[in-house]
Amino acid sequence: MTEATKPQSHKAREQSGAAGFSPRGCWPSRTAPIAVLLLMLAGVANVEVFQGMCFAQEEDDERFVVILARKVITNTGKEIDKGIIVLDAGKIHNVGRGIEYPLNAKVIDARDRVVMPGLVNPHTRYGLPGYKRSGVHGNLSVADEYYPPPGVYDELLDAGYTALALMPDGSGIPGRAIVVRTVGLEEQRMLLSPAYLRVTADKRTLRGALEKAQKEIEKVEKARKEFEKKQQKLKQEQKKKAEQQKKQRKGEKKEPATKPATQPTTQPAFKPPPIDPAHQALVDLIQEKPDIFALIELRSASDFVHMSEVLEQFEIAHHFYARYSRQSDLEYVVEKMGEQEIKIVLQPRIGRVPYSAERLHLVRMISAAGCEVSLTPLDDSTREHQRILSRIAELVREGWPRAEALKSVTLYPACLLGLDARLGSIEKGKDADLIFLDADPLDPTARVREVMIAGEVVHRVEGSD
């Protein structure tokens, strides 16, 4: 992949193999046969025309960046061969073929690359220390422990990860996650803080925590009613006193020497009693506050059944994360999962039916049932992050649709985290967080070569062109 900002001569283009470029980095369109003819007459052999058109722009306006790619995987239902992506101020301005872009835009020649959205890991502690924590700690956040040293995520960039949801460690309800970019300026790095509330508790613990949160809500409501009742009584007393003064003035022949007492023009504001900080996040869930949900962890079919019973009693925003071994009984609740159309985080593995050698493709089964599946590596090791695309390729070879597989590490994790307006697909208005591969992402030989964050190439894999 190369960058070009100045026009090349026909001779230089021929020598560099950049056939198809027109002056100032603009490619001729399908509707410009005369331009193609001129190029051929000038001695440019094997002219290959991309369907892009340039238009005039002010000389001092060079904020546009144009990516010319061998293929663009948009994750919107189509893959564009010889695609063009136009960026403006770190955002995607346009994508497709036959689209216009400014004459003086900076051109990134990625005609030997496949371009797709950066990968998103929705459940990890990569780069963070381990510790023991149990109980309910909804007031704690990974933001309190997030001090990444330089280069800590370089190997994840090699794998194509551009965003991570870093979760709190521990058991029970250990706190809230954050979402960060793997590289970039400090002001660009934090995407969401706090994010989801991690729940590893059993049914009894989760129900107890929600009941405690409900009591906190009732405590505030009780105090509010008492305040309103007191204010109403005060208003009635003031009204009665004002009426008595009015009658007294009517019975007197002379005006009183002093003005009668008047009702205060403003009422004191209600000050709610403090809520237990550890349960505040659960209170927000019950009250359906925006931008918060619980990510509930499962290990078995019984966990799903038990948690569903609690969630019938307390209707809170939630998604699931299923951590399972090669032998899992989650197949018994796939139908129930599908009925609820849940969002779920899974691991990219093909298991086996318990006490059997029969292979079990849980990812495909849960996805086919109508659930939105996001994938996270098998563990937090660098090796597993770097193997994610090859593991997904295995799932596709075993019958999982390609489009769902690619969305499982890009668009669906962004949706689960509430960041799909910014990440996960190549669409107008979204952040230009992109990765450049030297082959199709499901090709066993494919490697990530460059990583772009907010429209800037911020990482090149060692050994890439």
Summary of the structure (lengths in Angstrom):
residues: 465
radius of gyration: 30.2
end to end distance: 6.3
largest distance: 114.7
contacts: 1464
relative contact order: 0.14
helix: 32%
strand: 24%
